[in-house]
Amino acid sequence: MLNCLFINVNLPCSGTVNRLTTCVDLLADIWSWREYYSDCKCVIGGDFNTNLDSCDEVARYLTDFINDCLLVRCDDLFPSQKVNIFVNLSLNQESRIDYVLVSDASDVSQFTVLDLDINFSDHLPLFTVLTFPCSSFKAILLLTHLIDLVI
């Protein structure tokens, strides 16, 4: 039997009062759930509201968390998908702030940023196919600004 812990996050954006403290507290909660379900594979996805390749304090803290928890970024597994995911044409703003993290890179068989003709969000959906070889279970994770899980 396969056990998998799916976590959806929406971290505070820049300019939020006590942003780093809020992120630290939230990640501590996530870590406690991860420890409680240590027998589970882990998938964390959502709006991190920071570019993890930048040097700001939240990005550095998140990167340390990812490394300490032995998580892997799906955009690192599929470098051609390192594209701007937040796209607001009216404000002329673009950035890479949404991510999917996994505890086992071998489970990810596909990761794609979808640029759909119809999208009512300024976040492009992240399409992730997870294949777990130890069972017939297959999960397709589509992260939009609201998360849908199709099994």
N, CA, C and O of each residue as an XYZ file, in Angstrom:
604
protein
N       0.843     -1.182      0.000
C       0.000      0.000      0.000
C       0.882      1.238      0.000
O       1.869      1.319      0.731
N       0.516      2.177     -0.814
C       1.290      3.411     -0.933
C       0.621      4.510     -0.123
O      -0.594      4.696     -0.186
N       1.423      5.227      0.631
C       0.939      6.378      1.388
C       1.637      7.617      0.868
O       2.856      7.643      0.700
N       0.841      8.642      0.616
C       1.408      9.882      0.098
C       0.739     11.061      0.789
O      -0.484     11.115      0.918
N       1.556     11.993      1.224
C       1.089     13.204      1.882
C       1.140     14.341      0.856
O       2.212     14.694      0.363
N      -0.030     14.911      0.540
C      -0.119     16.023     -0.398
C      -0.368     17.296      0.402
O      -1.298     17.363      1.206
N       0.473     18.305      0.175
C       0.358     19.567      0.907
C       0.274     20.709     -0.097
O       1.124     20.833     -0.979
N      -0.752     21.540      0.039
C      -0.918     22.712     -0.801
C      -0.570     23.947      0.030
O      -1.084     24.107      1.137
N       0.292     24.816     -0.487
C       0.696     26.008      0.253
C       0.356     27.272     -0.525
O       0.297     27.276     -1.754
N       0.139     28.326      0.218
C       0.007     29.662     -0.344
C       0.692     30.587      0.654
O       0.071     31.068      1.602
N       1.980     30.828      0.428
C       2.781     31.624      1.352
C       2.515     33.121      1.144
O       2.074     33.530      0.070
N       2.782     33.931      2.166
C       2.530     35.369      2.051
C       3.445     36.031      1.016
O       4.586     35.618      0.810
N       2.912     37.061      0.380
C       3.673     37.765     -0.652
C       4.591     38.822     -0.031
O       4.467     39.171      1.143
N       5.506     39.312     -0.850
C       6.427     40.343     -0.365
C       5.625     41.567      0.062
O       4.602     41.898     -0.537
N       6.103     42.221      1.093
C       5.403     43.367      1.640
C       4.482     43.008      2.797
O       3.996     43.893      3.501
N       4.238     41.708      2.998
C       3.406     41.267      4.117
C       4.173     41.464      5.425
O       5.348     41.113      5.522
N       3.506     42.022      6.416
C       4.128     42.227      7.723
C       4.495     40.861      8.310
O       3.697     39.926      8.263
N       5.704     40.754      8.862
C       6.193     39.519      9.477
C       6.191     38.338      8.503
O       5.917     37.204      8.895
N       6.494     38.608      7.250
C       6.454     37.572      6.210
C       7.355     36.389      6.540
O       6.916     35.241      6.478
N       8.603     36.655      6.888
C       9.530     35.564      7.169
C       9.061     34.743      8.369
O       9.111     33.513      8.337
N       8.608     35.412      9.417
C       8.122     34.710     10.609
C       6.935     33.817     10.268
O       6.849     32.683     10.739
N       6.026     34.327      9.456
C       4.868     33.543      9.033
C       5.311     32.314      8.248
O       4.794     31.218      8.462
N       6.268     32.496      7.336
C       6.781     31.374      6.548
C       7.474     30.347      7.444
O       7.279     29.143      7.280
N       8.275     30.821      8.380
C       8.974     29.918      9.309
C       7.961     29.096     10.094
O       8.123     27.883     10.233
N       6.917     29.743     10.609
C       5.886     29.046     11.381
C       5.153     28.011     10.521
O       4.924     26.885     10.962
N       4.793     28.392      9.310
C       4.086     27.486      8.418
C       4.953     26.280      8.049
O       4.477     25.145      8.044
N       6.214     26.533      7.743
C       7.114     25.432      7.388
C       7.365     24.515      8.580
O       7.555     23.312      8.402
N       7.369     25.061      9.779
C       7.490     24.214     10.978
C       6.274     23.301     11.102
O       6.405     22.132     11.462
N       5.096     23.835     10.805
C       3.885     23.005     10.816
C       3.969     21.909      9.752
O       3.640     20.752     10.013
N       4.412     22.285      8.556
C       4.555     21.302      7.481
C       5.544     20.220      7.890
O       5.303     19.033      7.670
N       6.665     20.639      8.491
C       7.679     19.670      8.924
C       7.111     18.722      9.979
O       7.416     17.529      9.963
N       6.293     19.236     10.891
C       5.724     18.363     11.926
C       4.772     17.337     11.304
O       4.751     16.182     11.729
N       3.983     17.747     10.303
C       3.129     16.785      9.606
C       3.977     15.776      8.850
O       3.647     14.591      8.805
N       5.063     16.239      8.261
C       5.967     15.338      7.513
C       6.594     14.320      8.464
O       6.719     13.147      8.114
N       6.985     14.747      9.649
C       7.540     13.813     10.630
C       6.479     12.836     11.132
O       6.761     11.650     11.309
N       5.264     13.326     11.361
C       4.184     12.471     11.834
C       3.861     11.379     10.817
O       3.573     10.240     11.184
N       3.910     11.740      9.533
C       3.655     10.796      8.449
C       4.961     10.454      7.733
O       5.049     10.529      6.508
N       5.945     10.089      8.496
C       7.279      9.834      7.933
C       7.312      8.633      6.994
O       8.245      8.500      6.203
N       6.316      7.761      7.067
C       6.265      6.608      6.175
C       5.665      6.968      4.814
O       5.582      6.116      3.929
N       5.254      8.206      4.646
C       4.603      8.644      3.409
C       5.576      9.359      2.485
O       6.508     10.032      2.924
N       5.327      9.192      1.188
C       5.986     10.064      0.229
C       5.338     11.432      0.389
O       4.227     11.538      0.909
N       6.018     12.467     -0.050
C       5.514     13.825      0.184
C       5.533     14.632     -1.107
O       6.509     14.616     -1.857
N       4.433     15.337     -1.349
C       4.321     16.258     -2.481
C       3.810     17.580     -1.913
O       2.752     17.629     -1.286
N       4.570     18.645     -2.139
C       4.171     19.984     -1.693
C       4.094     20.864     -2.940
O       5.037     20.923     -3.730
N       2.978     21.535     -3.103
C       2.844     22.399     -4.262
C       2.026     23.625     -3.930
O       1.249     23.641     -2.975
N       2.215     24.645     -4.731
C       1.395     25.836     -4.565
C       2.149     27.112     -4.856
O       3.174     27.127     -5.538
N       1.600     28.181     -4.312
C       2.109     29.531     -4.527
C       3.074     29.870     -3.386
O       2.650     30.150     -2.265
N       4.357     29.840     -3.683
C       5.377     30.139     -2.684
C       5.636     31.644     -2.590
O       6.293     32.108     -1.659
N       5.122     32.393     -3.548
C       5.223     33.858     -3.561
C       6.653     34.373     -3.453
O       6.891     35.464     -2.936
N       7.588     33.595     -3.935
C       8.977     34.048     -4.038
C       9.669     33.220     -5.102
O       9.340     32.052     -5.305
N      10.615     33.820     -5.769
C      11.439     33.088     -6.726
C      12.519     32.360     -5.933
O      13.380     32.996     -5.325
N      12.478     31.049     -5.938
C      13.415     30.261     -5.134
C      14.859     30.381     -5.618
O      15.782     29.968     -4.916
N      15.059     30.935     -6.796
C      16.421     31.152     -7.297
C      16.944     32.546     -6.968
O      18.043     32.916     -7.381
N      16.159     33.312     -6.229
C      16.603     34.657     -5.859
C      17.350     34.610     -4.528
O      17.498     33.552     -3.917
N      17.806     35.756     -4.104
C      18.614     35.837     -2.876
C      17.865     36.473     -1.713
O      18.481     36.804     -0.700
N      16.544     36.654     -1.832
C      15.861     37.274     -0.703
C      15.777     36.298      0.464
O      15.950     35.094      0.280
N      15.512     36.810      1.661
C      15.594     36.000      2.874
C      14.580     34.867      2.893
O      14.874     33.793      3.418
N      13.397     35.079      2.335
C      12.388     34.013      2.291
C      12.827     32.910      1.336
O      12.688     31.726      1.645
N      13.353     33.294      0.181
C      13.843     32.295     -0.786
C      14.978     31.473     -0.181
O      15.019     30.255     -0.350
N      15.888     32.124      0.515
C      17.002     31.394      1.159
C      16.478     30.430      2.219
O      16.941     29.293      2.310
N      15.515     30.881      3.019
C      14.956     30.019      4.057
C      14.225     28.818      3.434
O      14.380     27.684      3.887
N      13.433     29.084      2.397
C      12.721     28.006      1.714
C      13.691     27.016      1.075
O      13.471     25.807      1.141
N      14.742     27.505      0.471
C      15.736     26.627     -0.142
C      16.405     25.752      0.905
O      16.634     24.566      0.670
N      16.720     26.328      2.061
C      17.284     25.530      3.158
C      16.290     24.463      3.614
O      16.668     23.317      3.858
N      15.023     24.846      3.727
C      13.978     23.896      4.120
C      13.891     22.747      3.118
O      13.836     21.581      3.507
N      13.878     23.077      1.838
C      13.801     22.065      0.778
C      14.983     21.110      0.877
O      14.813     19.893      0.795
N      16.172     21.656      1.051
C      17.371     20.820      1.162
C      17.370     19.975      2.430
O      17.709     18.793      2.386
N      16.990     20.575      3.564
C      16.949     19.847      4.833
C      15.942     18.702      4.802
O      16.170     17.656      5.411
N      14.836     18.895      4.100
C      13.778     17.877      4.024
C      13.997     16.890      2.883
O      13.183     15.994      2.657
N      15.108     17.064      2.167
C      15.441     16.181      1.044
C      14.345     16.181     -0.023
O      13.997     15.140     -0.580
N      13.812     17.370     -0.292
C      12.804     17.528     -1.331
C      13.475     17.945     -2.630
O      14.594     18.458     -2.632
N      12.777     17.717     -3.729
C      13.291     18.060     -5.058
C      12.259     18.925     -5.764
O      11.063     18.636     -5.732
N      12.729     19.979     -6.397
C      11.863     20.851     -7.182
C      11.619     20.222     -8.549
O      12.560     19.794     -9.217
N      10.356     20.169     -8.960
C      10.043     19.600    -10.269
C      10.610     20.440    -11.411
O      10.956     19.899    -12.460
N      10.710     21.751    -11.220
C      11.286     22.579    -12.285
C      12.787     22.324    -12.436
O      13.355     22.597    -13.493
N      13.436     21.803    -11.388
C      14.838     21.395    -11.531
C      14.941     20.076    -12.295
O      15.922     19.836    -12.999
N      13.924     19.224    -12.153
C      13.916     17.949    -12.882
C      13.636     18.156    -14.365
O      14.096     17.379    -15.202
N      12.883     19.201    -14.687
C      12.501     19.519    -16.066
C      12.901     20.972    -16.349
O      12.044     21.855    -16.362
N      14.199     21.227    -16.576
C      14.690     22.608    -16.692
C      14.018     23.435    -17.787
O      13.969     24.661    -17.689
N      13.504     22.785    -18.820
C      12.832     23.554    -19.871
C      11.541     24.187    -19.350
O      10.977     25.064    -20.004
N      11.072     23.754    -18.185
C       9.849     24.298    -17.594
C      10.132     25.390    -16.557
O       9.228     25.812    -15.836
N      11.374     25.841    -16.485
C      11.712     26.973    -15.607
C      11.300     28.258    -16.325
O      12.123     28.963    -16.910
N      10.022     28.531    -16.259
C       9.456     29.685    -16.952
C       8.657     30.513    -15.956
O       8.348     30.053    -14.857
N       8.331     31.721    -16.344
C       7.496     32.551    -15.494
C       6.098     31.944    -15.411
O       5.480     31.614    -16.423
N       5.630     31.809    -14.200
C       4.344     31.155    -13.958
C       3.287     32.175    -13.567
O       2.112     32.007    -13.892
N       3.691     33.220    -12.878
C       2.791     34.330    -12.587
C       2.943     35.319    -13.734
O       4.021     35.875    -13.947
N       1.861     35.533    -14.469
C       1.905     36.423    -15.633
C       0.695     37.344    -15.562
O      -0.444     36.905    -15.721
N       0.955     38.621    -15.322
C      -0.111     39.619    -15.284
C       0.212     40.662    -16.344
O       1.006     41.575    -16.119
N      -0.418     40.508    -17.500
C      -0.121     41.375    -18.636
C      -0.521     42.828    -18.385
O       0.175     43.747    -18.815
N      -1.647     43.038    -17.686
C      -2.097     44.416    -17.464
C      -1.145     45.185    -16.554
O      -1.000     46.399    -16.699
N      -0.495     44.494    -15.616
C       0.488     45.138    -14.738
C       1.917     45.006    -15.277
O       2.863     45.528    -14.687
N       2.056     44.307    -16.398
C       3.366     44.053    -17.000
C       4.318     43.398    -15.987
O       5.468     43.810    -15.832
N       3.798     42.355    -15.295
C       4.590     41.642    -14.291
C       4.619     40.155    -14.604
O       3.604     39.565    -14.974
N       5.781     39.563    -14.452
C       5.956     38.123    -14.622
C       6.977     37.649    -13.601
O       7.936     38.358    -13.297
N       6.768     36.438    -13.066
C       7.750     35.865    -12.146
C       7.504     34.371    -11.990
O       6.475     33.838    -12.405
N       8.462     33.731    -11.392
C       8.391     32.292    -11.127
C       8.204     32.122     -9.621
O       9.164     32.215     -8.856
N       6.945     31.868     -9.194
C       6.661     31.826     -7.758
C       5.875     30.584     -7.337
O       5.664     30.367     -6.144
N       5.439     29.769     -8.295
C       4.681     28.560     -7.990
C       5.568     27.345     -8.235
O       6.325     27.304     -9.204
N       5.469     26.359     -7.353
C       6.369     25.209     -7.428
C       5.658     23.930     -7.006
O       4.648     23.959     -6.302
N       6.210     22.812     -7.452
C       5.847     21.492     -6.952
C       7.133     20.855     -6.461
O       8.126     20.794     -7.185
N       7.104     20.376     -5.210
C       8.247     19.712     -4.587
C       7.859     18.267     -4.301
O       6.717     17.991     -3.936
N       8.799     17.350     -4.463
C       8.531     15.939     -4.197
C       9.649     15.347     -3.348
O      10.786     15.820     -3.371
N       9.305     14.310     -2.605
C      10.315     13.637     -1.788
C      11.076     12.577     -2.579
O      12.147     12.143     -2.156
N      10.535     12.157     -3.721
C      11.195     11.137     -4.532
C      11.109     11.539     -6.003
O      10.050     11.445     -6.623
N      12.224     11.980     -6.542
C      12.256     12.470     -7.922
C      11.852     11.403     -8.933
O      11.326     11.725     -9.998
N      12.091     10.147     -8.608
C      11.773      9.077     -9.565
C      10.266      8.899     -9.746
O       9.837      8.221    -10.680
N       9.461      9.493     -8.873
C       8.005      9.407     -9.014
C       7.453     10.359    -10.062
O       6.323     10.184    -10.520
N       8.229     11.361    -10.447
C       7.743     12.390    -11.371
C       8.044     11.961    -12.804
O       9.201     11.909    -13.220
N       6.990     11.659    -13.546
C       7.197     11.262    -14.936
C       6.953     12.416    -15.908
O       7.382     12.361    -17.060
N       6.265     13.458    -15.444
C       6.036     14.622    -16.305
C       5.778     15.849    -15.442
O       5.128     15.767    -14.401
N       6.296     16.984    -15.890
C       6.033     18.271    -15.248
C       6.001     19.317    -16.341
O       6.972     19.492    -17.076
N       4.883     20.009    -16.445
C       4.705     20.987    -17.515
C       3.955     22.206    -16.983
O       2.996     22.073    -16.223
N       4.398     23.379    -17.386
C       3.647     24.605    -17.128
C       2.715     24.786    -18.319
O       3.162     24.900    -19.460
N       1.422     24.810    -18.042
C       0.426     24.900    -19.111
C       0.102     26.354    -19.429
O      -0.201     27.149    -18.539
N       0.172     26.681    -20.707
C      -0.220     28.019    -21.166
C      -1.513     27.850    -21.942
O      -1.507     27.733    -23.167
N      -2.614     27.840    -21.219
C      -3.915     27.553    -21.796
C      -4.520     28.785    -22.451
O      -4.258     29.915    -22.039
N      -5.338     28.551    -23.484
C      -6.025     29.660    -24.140
C      -6.986     30.357    -23.184
O      -7.120     31.580    -23.201
N      -7.646     29.565    -22.355
C      -8.579     30.128    -21.381
C      -8.038     29.847    -19.990
O      -7.949     28.697    -19.559
N      -7.680     30.921    -19.296
C      -7.176     30.810    -17.928
C      -7.604     32.080    -17.210
O      -7.176     33.174    -17.578
N      -8.434     31.949    -16.203
C      -8.968     33.121    -15.513
C      -8.077     33.566    -14.361
O      -8.444     34.460    -13.599
N      -6.909     32.946    -14.233
C      -5.969     33.308    -13.181
C      -4.727     33.924    -13.816
O      -4.443     33.697    -14.992
N      -3.992     34.705    -13.029
C      -2.718     35.207    -13.522
C      -1.584     34.224    -13.189
O      -0.410     34.539    -13.380
N      -1.941     33.048    -12.697
C      -0.984     31.963    -12.465
C      -1.229     30.882    -13.506
O      -2.360     30.426    -13.670
N      -0.186     30.468    -14.207
C      -0.315     29.373    -15.152
C      -0.371     28.056    -14.377
O       0.362     27.886    -13.403
N      -1.225     27.129    -14.790
C      -1.322     25.844    -14.087
C      -0.053     25.005    -14.233
O       0.595     25.008    -15.279
N       0.283     24.297    -13.171
C       1.399     23.355    -13.173
C       0.805     21.955    -13.287
O      -0.012     21.549    -12.461
N       1.218     21.229    -14.306
C       0.709     19.879    -14.557
C       1.812     18.893    -14.193
O       2.892     18.907    -14.782
N       1.526     18.041    -13.219
C       2.525     17.097    -12.737
C       1.935     15.696    -12.765
O       0.857     15.455    -12.222
N       2.649     14.774    -13.402
C       2.235     13.376    -13.399
C       3.186     12.624    -12.485
O       4.399     12.611    -12.691
N       2.605     11.999    -11.471
C       3.364     11.200    -10.516
C       3.007      9.740    -10.743
O       1.833      9.369    -10.730
N       4.007      8.928    -10.948
C       3.799      7.503    -11.135
C       4.559      6.781    -10.040
O       5.773      6.929     -9.903
N       3.838      6.011     -9.276
C       4.437      5.295     -8.168
C       4.631      3.843     -8.581
O       3.659      3.094     -8.678
N       5.878      3.433     -8.825
C       6.146      2.113     -9.396
C       5.781      0.937     -8.497
O       5.639     -0.179     -8.997
N       5.625      1.140     -7.210
C       5.358      0.030     -6.308
C       3.881     -0.355     -6.281
O       3.499     -1.285     -5.572
N       3.050      0.350     -7.044
C       1.630      0.009     -7.070
C       1.042      0.457     -8.400
O       1.740      1.004     -9.253
N      -0.219      0.222     -8.555
C      -0.888      0.675     -9.775
C      -1.438      2.088     -9.616
O      -2.111      2.598    -10.512
N      -1.158      2.715     -8.493
C      -1.635      4.066     -8.207
C      -0.898      5.077     -9.067
O       0.328      5.034     -9.172
N      -1.634      5.974     -9.674
C      -1.047      7.052    -10.463
C      -1.797      8.325    -10.107
O      -3.027      8.346    -10.094
N      -1.065      9.368     -9.824
C      -1.708     10.639     -9.467
C      -1.337     11.680    -10.510
O      -0.188     11.774    -10.940
N      -2.306     12.433    -10.895
C      -2.065     13.581    -11.773
C      -2.420     14.808    -10.952
O      -3.557     14.985    -10.516
N      -1.428     15.634    -10.759
C      -1.598     16.803     -9.919
C      -1.603     18.033    -10.809
O      -0.614     18.330    -11.478
N      -2.708     18.736    -10.815
C      -2.819     19.956    -11.595
C      -2.966     21.101    -10.619
O      -4.000     21.249     -9.967
N      -1.915     21.917    -10.522
C      -1.961     23.050     -9.610
C      -2.368     24.290    -10.388
O      -1.641     24.770    -11.258
N      -3.514     24.780    -10.061
C      -3.909     26.085    -10.529
C      -3.916     26.934     -9.270
O      -3.388     26.499     -8.247
N      -4.474     28.090     -9.302
C      -4.477     28.858     -8.073
C      -5.330     28.172     -7.013
O      -5.135     28.379     -5.816
N      -6.265     27.364     -7.458
C      -6.957     26.427     -6.585
C      -6.497     25.053     -7.030
O      -6.379     24.804     -8.230
N      -6.236     24.162     -6.100
C      -5.642     22.879     -6.452
C      -6.722     21.843     -6.740
O      -7.724     21.757     -6.030
N      -6.502     21.062     -7.789
C      -7.356     19.928     -8.109
C      -6.478     18.699     -8.129
O      -5.364     18.734     -8.651
N      -6.965     17.632     -7.575
C      -6.245     16.365     -7.598
C      -7.129     15.349     -8.280
O      -8.243     15.077     -7.832
N      -6.632     14.790     -9.364
C      -7.371     13.778    -10.093
C      -6.644     12.465     -9.909
O      -5.457     12.354    -10.219
N      -7.348     11.479     -9.407
C      -6.744     10.155     -9.201
C      -7.494      9.164    -10.068
O      -7.171      7.976    -10.069
